[in-house]
Amino acid sequence: MTGIANAVCVDDTPQAVKQRCREEGIHYSLLSEGLKFGTILVCRTAEDAAHVLRVYGDLAHKRLKGDHC
């Protein structure tokens, strides 16, 4: 499966993710509640997506095609 450009699934609420991104200086173009759980975050750059993965550790993963977070 291939990744969706700069998309990350985070096991946290959209409000908490938005606040954490603001605190960490992470830029995103879309933040949406996941279909099953958590938050789908589309970062502006690959560096921002990598930053989210580092910040959230095991609570985040790269969103793949067909992946319904």
Buried (B, 14 or more C-beta within 10 A) or exposed (E): EEBBEBBBBBBBEBEEBBEBBEEEEBEBEEBEBBEEEBBBBBBEBEEBBBBBBEBBEEBBBBBEEEBEB
